[in-house]
Amino acid sequence: MKILGYIFSFFSLLLVAGAIYVGYLFTSLDTQDYVFKEYNPPLTTQIFDRNGKLVANIFEQHRFYAKYNELPPRLIEALVAIEDTSFFEHNGVNIDAIFRAGLKVIKNAGKPVEGASTLTQQFIKNTELTPEKTITRKIREALLAYKIETLLTKEQILERYLNFIFFGHGYYGIKTAAQGYFHKNLSELSLKEIAMLVGIPKAPSSYDPTKHLDLSIARANNVLTRMYSLGWISKSDYDSAMKEVPKIYNDTLTQNTAPYVVDEVMKQLGSSIKDLKTGGYKITLNIDLDVQEMAQNALKFGYDEIIKRDKDANLSTLNGAMVVVNHQSGDVLALVGGVDYEKSNYNRATQSMRQPGSSFKPFVYQTAINLGYSPMSEIADISRIFSGGDKVWKPKNDGGKFLGLITLKEALTRSRNLATINLALDIGLDVLYSKLMEFGFKDIPPNLSIVLGSFGISPLEYSKFYTMFGNYGLIKEPQIIRQVQDKDSKVIMKFDSSEHRVSNPEQSFLVLDMMRNVVESGTGRNAKVKGIDIAGKTGTTNKNVDAWFCGITPEIEALIWYGNDNNKPMRYTESGSRTAAPVFREFLTQYIEKFPNTTKKFSIPNGVYRGTYKGQSAYYTDKSPLPRKNINFNESEILF
């Protein structure tokens, strides 16, 4: 009897000690209340184009949040059926399940078994505790489960569980998995698809349907059988669901269709939105994915043509960039920073500072026109030698010939270097420099070389200045991003294009018309597309290091650049005219096919007139009249 008394006393002390220890653990629980009350898991930010098409997902954990009222009742039933049938009856811990699990442990000679954890405990295990399998951790798990049931409703617990849990393939949360695996919203899921989803968290790598469809379906069938045995689905629903084999999508997580654009968006927003990858933002762009694809295809077309012509082209350095802007709004419709992002993520559209060459000349001519020169004013296309110290500069025309006195219009049409330099001297270098600074150019050299575009600028930055021509003297700041919404769909950032006027509409039209002639009969002929007005300018730098074409239609502009990343020359035949201009034609042909109602003709502002000078029809304005010599006015052709 004494021995039995000792044993009873020992176990009594053991129970008391255990109770004290459990009490200590309960009072010392260090819980993260935000998990319980203000649950804010990392959410995926999505980027959309101007038409609502998905551009990319950006995230640390790929998760879309679903409120409880978004969860279909069948989904809740399926989850509870397979994971925790008495979920709505227990207080966080299922004593009966623990007792059954204990008997299994005894029967299996002390080996641990699964099946005792409630959904509440599973949530606690995944959010609060380490994965170690110890008695202390299991006790803490049970105590925390009990505590959470005093803080949250059953519905809140299920909402948090289904949004937190991992569903394989990089998907966190039930909504993410539904959209990823099935391309469906939760409300659109079939019973079999629901069963597949709730079956995945038990072993995400094994039941990922993109990798192991047979195992995933077998697991789903177990869920359906359990639901049927409980009487929660009918025989007809059960039979129908058992036969179904859902279509599975094996998407990449980011679904990034415009990586150069996404990189620039991240760069622009990263400093102002610290939780950009975790805050669940919705970013709407001005980019049009259809136009983006056209630009990508056109740029690749031009790249392939260069390679066809030059078998010795260095494929590791040869590249290109393209920017498409609606010059009226400033919306960037497409931005392509290279021909292949997978080979090089360096964004040449935004980061590469390249010399624009002769594509810069229209700004010189706009300055002259604003000062009262006429497109029919004549300038000398003759050679000059410039010396300073030990240096001598002897610029020349392409081909080395001189044309003598020619009009400004012909000089721009033929891209005559010497005539443009002489025009700059006639204007006065100081005056020209100050006017270009008023346009907004920065870091340009205060010497004559600027006339030939001898400074670095990125295609995106350059596109801003080109808006002045299609916009009749109004420069619009290009904008890639339209707005940013938070996870509750509240607009927190809005991007509007700033603008400033640098020329009167009628004066700008004169230059626009000169640039139209560049395409009609000058160096930009290879950009011509039948049935639509195109103005533009080619650009080729010394030794064919850079090749540009900057083209304008009544609605859009596209700037195209090719060159080597290491600034080595391309083949001597690669010029703006041959290399870049055909790419504009390729792009615009696709654009018109997609948008047949795009405006085809440039409008003529009030105050622009037309007359005849030396037998040529010519536009003029009050500020830029035709030269007095040999002028014939046709009153019927005056435009108001």
Secondary structure by P-SEA (a helix, b strand, c coil): caaaaaaaaaaaaaaaaaaaaaaaaaaacccccccccccccbbbbbbbcccccccccccccbbbbbccccccaaaaaaaaacccccccccccccaaaaaaaaaaaaaaccccccccccaaaaaaaaccccccccaaaaaaaaaaaaaaaacccaaaaaaaaaaccccccccccaaaaaaaccccccccccaaaaaaaaacccccccccccccaaaaaaaaaaaaaaaaaaccccaaaaaaaaacccccccccccccccaaaaaaaaaacccccccccccbbbbbbcccaaaaaaaaaaaaaaaaaaaaaccccccccccbbbbbbccccccccccccccccccccccccccccccccccaaaaaaaaaaaacccccbbbbcbbbbbbcccbbbbbbcccccccccccaaaaaaaccaaaaaaaaaaacaaaaaaaaaaacccccccccccccccbbbcaaaaaaaacccccccbbbccccccccccccccccbbbbbbbbbcccaaaaaaaaaaaaaaaacccccccccccbbbbbbbbbcccccbbbbbbbcccbbbbbbbbbccccccccccccccccaaaaaaaaaaaaaaccccccbbbbcccbbbbbcccccccccccccccccccccccccccc
